């Protein structure tokens, strides 16, 4: 039977890595690496679903909507 429950809003940071392939004729191919960190949020959520067997594992790859311009105030 489905369980209804709420998740509180959470703001946290993520690290990102970007690799750009840079090549000009007559030059070696270069990999330009950039990294940065930014905050984003998971707004509060009410939903229902079947009971968890392993909550950490089942929520590990769950999708969320992120507002990168306003990480602490995303509508959803």
C-alpha positions as CSV (number, residue, x, y, z in Angstrom):
1,X,0.0,0.0,0.0
2,X,1.3,3.5,-0.9
3,X,2.7,5.7,1.9
4,X,2.2,9.5,1.8
5,X,4.9,11.6,3.2
6,X,6.9,14.9,2.9
7,X,10.5,15.8,2.2
8,X,11.9,19.1,3.5
9,X,13.5,21.6,1.2
10,X,17.3,21.2,1.0
11,X,20.0,23.3,-0.5
12,X,23.4,21.7,-1.2
13,X,26.4,22.1,-3.5
14,X,27.6,20.1,-6.5
15,X,31.0,20.0,-8.1
16,X,31.2,20.0,-11.9
17,X,34.0,19.2,-14.3
18,X,34.1,20.3,-17.9
19,X,36.6,19.1,-20.5
20,X,37.0,21.0,-23.8
21,X,38.9,19.5,-26.7
22,X,41.1,22.3,-28.1
23,X,42.7,21.8,-31.5
24,X,44.3,24.1,-34.1
25,X,45.7,22.8,-37.3
26,X,49.4,21.9,-36.9
27,X,49.1,21.8,-33.1
28,X,48.6,18.9,-30.7
29,X,45.1,18.3,-29.4
30,X,44.8,19.7,-25.9
31,X,42.2,19.0,-23.2
32,X,41.3,22.1,-21.2
33,X,39.8,21.2,-17.9
34,X,37.6,23.5,-15.8
35,X,35.9,22.8,-12.5
36,X,33.4,24.7,-10.4
37,X,30.9,24.2,-7.6
38,X,27.5,25.7,-7.2
39,X,24.6,25.4,-4.9
40,X,21.2,24.3,-5.9
41,X,18.0,23.2,-4.2
42,X,15.5,20.4,-3.8
43,X,12.2,22.2,-2.9
44,X,9.9,20.6,-0.3
45,X,7.9,17.8,-1.7
46,X,4.8,15.8,-0.7
47,X,4.2,12.5,-2.5
48,X,3.2,8.9,-2.0
49,X,4.7,5.6,-3.2
50,X,5.2,2.0,-2.1
51,X,7.2,1.6,1.1
52,X,11.0,1.6,0.8
53,X,13.0,-1.5,1.1
54,X,16.3,0.5,1.1
55,X,15.7,4.3,1.2
56,X,19.3,5.4,0.6
57,X,19.7,3.2,-2.4
58,X,16.2,4.0,-3.9
59,X,16.7,7.8,-3.6
60,X,20.3,7.8,-4.7
61,X,19.6,8.6,-8.4
62,X,16.2,10.4,-8.0
63,X,15.7,13.3,-10.4
64,X,15.1,16.8,-9.1
65,X,14.3,20.2,-10.7
66,X,17.1,22.8,-10.1
67,X,16.9,26.5,-10.4
68,X,20.6,27.5,-10.9
69,X,19.8,31.2,-11.0
70,X,18.1,31.1,-7.6
71,X,19.2,27.9,-5.8
72,X,17.5,28.5,-2.5
73,X,14.1,29.6,-3.9
74,X,13.2,27.3,-6.8
75,X,9.4,26.9,-7.2
76,X,9.9,23.2,-8.1
